[in-house]
Amino acid sequence: MPDWWDGRDLRSMLPKVFFVHFCNTSFVIEAENLLIGFLVGFMSQTDENVGYIHFVGVHPKFRKEGIGRKLYNQFIEQCKLNKRTIIKSCTSPINKLSISFHQRMGFTIEAGDDEIDGIPVTLNYLGDNNPKVIFRLDI
């Protein structure tokens, strides 16, 4: 995974428990026995209207081929089957590609408690000094 994010090691964001307990709402795409994309999502246990996309990745050599869109659409369909009407997700404010992708998919950015580079962020969303851009899609 560090190769997918310019050396950033994000493996701690994907403990095995996600794949054990959220396998019905998590998806992978492979080509020629190579992992080229994945999405880990789940249905909120707190808000019965919300599906949450926790983590998504697309192999750099396969970006711009619709892999991310396909994964998101699979998750959206699962949300509809589970009578969820809102999908939420977040990303780092430095991840301009992710922000742009979410906006192209129809997500709006929720108001935060600060701004970074003109983008609303929620400071300390995943801990101290870990601001996130929070997305919402009404389906």
C-alpha positions as CSV (number, residue, x, y, z in Angstrom):
1,M,0.0,0.0,0.0
2,P,2.7,2.6,0.6
3,D,3.4,2.5,-3.2
4,W,-0.2,3.5,-3.8
5,W,0.0,6.6,-1.7
6,D,3.5,8.0,-2.5
7,G,5.1,6.3,0.4
8,R,2.5,7.1,3.0
9,D,1.9,3.9,5.0
10,L,-1.8,3.7,5.7
11,R,-2.0,0.0,6.5
12,S,-3.0,0.8,10.1
13,M,-6.3,2.1,8.7
14,L,-7.2,-1.4,7.6
15,P,-7.1,-3.9,10.5
16,K,-8.2,-7.4,9.7
17,V,-11.4,-6.9,11.7
18,F,-12.8,-4.7,8.9
19,F,-12.5,-7.6,6.5
20,V,-14.0,-10.1,8.9
21,H,-17.0,-8.1,10.0
22,F,-17.8,-6.0,7.0
23,C,-17.2,-8.4,4.1
24,N,-20.7,-7.9,2.8
25,T,-20.1,-4.2,2.3
26,S,-16.5,-4.3,1.3
27,F,-15.3,-5.0,-2.3
28,V,-12.2,-5.8,-4.2
29,I,-11.4,-5.6,-7.9
30,E,-8.7,-7.8,-9.3
31,A,-7.1,-8.1,-12.8
32,E,-4.7,-10.9,-13.7
33,N,-4.4,-11.9,-10.0
34,L,-3.4,-8.4,-9.1
35,L,-5.4,-6.3,-6.6
36,I,-6.3,-3.1,-8.5
37,G,-8.9,-1.6,-6.2
38,F,-10.8,-2.0,-2.9
39,L,-13.4,-0.3,-0.8
40,V,-14.1,-1.0,2.8
41,G,-17.5,0.2,4.0
42,F,-20.1,-0.6,6.6
43,M,-23.6,0.3,7.7
44,S,-23.6,2.6,10.6
45,Q,-24.7,1.0,13.9
46,T,-25.6,4.4,15.3
47,D,-27.6,6.0,12.5
48,E,-29.8,3.6,10.6
49,N,-29.9,6.0,7.6
50,V,-26.1,6.0,7.1
51,G,-23.7,3.9,5.2
52,Y,-20.0,4.8,5.7
53,I,-17.1,4.4,3.3
54,H,-14.1,3.9,5.5
55,F,-11.2,3.4,3.1
56,V,-10.8,3.1,-0.7
57,G,-7.7,2.5,-2.8
58,V,-7.0,2.1,-6.5
59,H,-3.7,0.9,-7.8
60,P,-1.9,3.9,-9.4
61,K,-1.5,2.1,-12.8
62,F,-5.3,1.6,-13.0
63,R,-6.5,5.1,-12.0
64,K,-8.7,7.0,-14.4
65,E,-10.3,3.7,-15.6
66,G,-13.5,3.9,-13.5
67,I,-12.4,1.5,-10.8
68,G,-13.2,3.9,-8.0
69,R,-16.6,4.8,-9.5
70,K,-17.4,1.1,-9.9
71,L,-16.5,0.4,-6.2
72,Y,-18.6,3.3,-5.0
73,N,-21.5,2.3,-7.1
74,Q,-21.4,-1.2,-5.6
75,F,-21.4,0.3,-2.1
76,I,-24.3,2.6,-3.1
77,E,-26.3,-0.4,-4.2
78,Q,-25.7,-2.2,-0.9
79,C,-26.8,1.0,0.9
80,K,-30.0,1.1,-1.1
81,L,-30.7,-2.6,-0.4
82,N,-30.2,-1.8,3.3
83,K,-32.5,1.2,3.1
84,R,-29.7,3.7,3.8
85,T,-30.3,7.1,2.4
86,I,-27.1,8.8,3.3
87,I,-23.5,7.8,2.5
88,K,-20.6,9.5,4.4
89,S,-16.9,9.4,3.9
90,C,-13.8,11.5,4.7
91,T,-10.4,12.2,3.4
92,S,-7.3,14.1,4.2
93,P,-7.3,17.7,3.1
94,I,-4.0,17.1,1.3
95,N,-5.7,14.4,-0.9
96,K,-6.9,16.7,-3.7
97,L,-7.6,13.8,-6.0
98,S,-9.9,12.2,-3.4
99,I,-11.7,15.5,-2.8
100,S,-12.2,16.0,-6.6
101,F,-13.4,12.4,-7.0
102,H,-16.0,12.7,-4.3
103,Q,-17.3,15.9,-5.7
104,R,-17.6,14.3,-9.2
105,M,-19.5,11.4,-7.6
106,G,-22.0,13.9,-6.2
107,F,-20.8,14.1,-2.6
108,T,-21.0,17.5,-0.9
109,I,-18.5,18.7,1.7
110,E,-20.0,19.2,5.1
111,A,-19.2,22.3,7.1
112,G,-16.3,21.8,9.5
113,D,-14.8,23.8,12.3
114,D,-12.0,25.2,10.2
115,E,-10.6,25.5,6.6
116,I,-7.4,24.4,5.0
117,D,-6.6,25.8,1.5
118,G,-10.2,27.1,1.4
119,I,-11.7,23.6,2.0
120,P,-13.9,23.0,5.1
121,V,-12.3,20.5,7.5
122,T,-13.1,19.0,10.8
123,L,-10.1,19.4,13.0
124,N,-8.9,16.4,15.1
125,Y,-11.5,14.2,13.4
126,L,-9.5,11.0,13.8
127,G,-7.3,12.2,16.7
128,D,-5.1,15.1,17.5
129,N,-3.7,17.0,14.4
130,N,-5.7,14.8,12.1
131,P,-8.1,17.0,10.2
132,K,-10.5,15.5,7.6
133,V,-12.8,16.7,4.9
134,I,-16.2,15.1,5.6
135,F,-18.4,14.1,2.6
136,R,-22.1,13.4,2.4
137,L,-24.1,11.9,-0.4
138,D,-27.9,11.7,-0.2
139,I,-29.3,8.8,-2.2
